[in-house]
Amino acid sequence: GGLCRQAALGDALSVRRTRGTRIGRLSAILRAAVSRASAVAIASSLLFVFVGFAFYPLAGLEDDEAMFASALYDQTGIVNSVKFSGHRIPVMLMSYLGALKSWIYAPLFWFWKPSPTSLRVPALLLGALTILLFYRLLLRIAGERAAVVGCVLLSTDTVWFLTTCFDWGPVALQHFLLVSGALSLMRFHQEN
């Protein structure tokens, strides 16, 4: 009995001592800011990225994955473009495929040489961000439990993973824009 009381007293004193330190204050702020549900969402998103980093080097590039690069280099197959200051700016790569992904990757390729890594890592990070936005969307629509379950299911879904990791066409961008648009509409609806 006496050892248990001494251990409990020692724990209480160590907690009191760490509260006054910077680490203790930072820890308290983080605990207040991040709920368990948010921590699960963040962990799901990180798991998605870590599995993606292990998986993306295993396959070579696929045509649809690199199709956007034609707007950056060759520009002969572009369906629609506009002239601006003597430059041809692609608008549509195909009748059903816009050039947004080309616009996003153009400055990225100035700093990061085109490779499977430079194609897939941004898509993986965008997929992880989409998982977090999906959590926020479900949190607004159906509550914390549904948000956690939906987030975990999405981050472990193989179809979601493969289409995001290898980004056949602008699928990762499409998912991100769809979820962020739905979240924006839901937020507007609930707050106005």
LINUR-V440125 format. One line per field, one symbol per residue. ss: DSSP state (H for helix, E for strand, C for the rest). psi: psi as a letter, one per 30 degrees, with the letter a starting at -180 (. if undefined). A space follows every 10 residues. Layout:
ss = ???
psi = ???
This chain:
ss = CHHHHHHHHH HHHHHHHHHC CHHHHHHHHH HHHCCHHHHH HHHHHHHHHH HHHHHHHHCC CCHHHHHHHH HCCCCCCCCE EEEECCEEEE EEEECCEECH HHHHHHHHHH HCCCCHHHHH HHHHHHHHHH HHHHHHHHHH HHCHHHHHHH HHHHHHCHHH HHHHHCCCCC HHHHHHHHHH HHHHHHHHHH HC
psi = eeeeeeeeee eeeeeeefef leeeeeeeee eeejleeeee eeeeeeeeee eeefeeffll kleeegeffe ffdegfgkek lkkjhgkjjk ekelfgjlge eeeefefefe fjkkleefee eeeeeeeeee eeeeeeeeee efleeeeeee eeeefgkeee eefeefijah eeeeeeeeee eeeeeeeeef f.
